[in-house]
Amino acid sequence: MNSKHKLCMIPGPVEFHEDVLTSMSTLATSHVSPSFIPIFGEVIELLRKIFCTEKSQPFVVSGSGTLGWDMVASNLIESDEDVLVLNTGYFGDSFADCLQTYGVKVTQVKADIGDRPSLEEIRQALTTKKFKAITITHVDTSTGVLSDIKAISTLVQQISPETLVIVDGVCSVGSEEIRMDEWNIDIVLTASQKALGVPPGLCILIASERAMNVFHNRETPIKSYYASWRNWLPIMNSYESRKGMYFATPPVQLIFALHTSLKQIISRPLELRFQQHKEVSNRIKNSLEELGLKFVPKNREIAANGMTAVYYPEGVKATDLLPKLAEQGVVIAGGLHKVIGPKYFRVGHMGISVTEPERKHIDNTIEALKGNLKDLGCKGDN
Ligand SMILES: *Cc1c(COP(=O)(O)O)cnc(C)c1O
């Protein structure tokens, strides 16, 4: 690794494993080459394991996480249908915005900053009309708030069982537990560059059999060309049965990289991975709490395990902290939320930085944070 490399401790892109990067440097390879077809096929199979599902349909398409919203809006929801959006920050606003772009009628349950909608509020909202789908941002990267997708899905089964449960897992897949089949989740969408530890450029979405039936039985035309599953489903089926097929050129090198990363992830028990993310999250949060800092999530129970959002101490601004940390080789992120943006910072702790402690990414990050925050007047005893 380049000694001048600064650790990228933001909530995605995260640090990449050397073997993942090496996969990116595969020589020019046809997307229908016998050396690529089985790799893509295996990626599709591995994704089912990562999402704990037997029969759901994975889609792996060039783009970023945002394309997942367009896929949901254009393939599953028809114009004028109602969708309930649970909003825990910036990404809830954007998902709603995307749905509205396609003529979807959006109702939002918005939590106060740092909070999440209560089950009671969700229950009430679900009884007001018939919703085609409910969307949940599993971890809103702007606030670091973690939603309880299992409890929400259980509630939806009770109150409105036909409503599709759609999870934006861009900042949670690979760092938080997701059991698609067991929890009756219909869609999980994510991107390559967050906890899956692959360079940016892939949208990864997985749809339950029920969601695929809704798609097959839709009545109105799909209002997207590139995002249409009518175009992508035959491609996914074809590669899974180890045959090449063309719709739009897949990013061959990124798919090699994803294959490497998924193999690494699946080589160890997923439970261990999630446990490690919890432990590291606690270590980071404890260190910051000891310095007297306050988190954006209103309590630790609803805080994400793959990232931490923290308010600056009184009188400290982004420019006082972020450039100094970067100088010392640790890059963290500023705030993203529309209202509190300048008042807080975010640290990502996902992927190999967490699962391979011998790299000392977390130790170095905590040390740099502590040193700089103490210089800026934070308390602390050691
Ligand atoms: C990063 C992120 C997105 C957007 O993903 P891109 O890959 O940047 O398009 C959407 N939702 C959440 C929760 C995210 O963290």
The ligand as a Gaussian input file, in Angstrom:
#p B3LYP/6-31G(d) Opt

LIG

0 1
 C      -24.675000       6.466000      -0.205000
 C      -26.144000       6.267000      -0.055000
 C      -27.046000       6.345000      -1.121000
 C      -26.625000       6.741000      -2.488000
 O      -25.728000       5.862000      -3.024000
 P      -24.795000       6.335000      -4.242000
 O      -23.958000       5.131000      -4.476000
 O      -24.043000       7.511000      -3.743000
 O      -25.684000       6.664000      -5.369000
 C      -28.359000       6.068000      -0.886000
 N      -28.805000       5.745000       0.318000
 C      -27.984000       5.683000       1.383000
 C      -28.537000       5.303000       2.695000
 C      -26.636000       5.944000       1.228000
 O      -25.817000       5.877000       2.279000

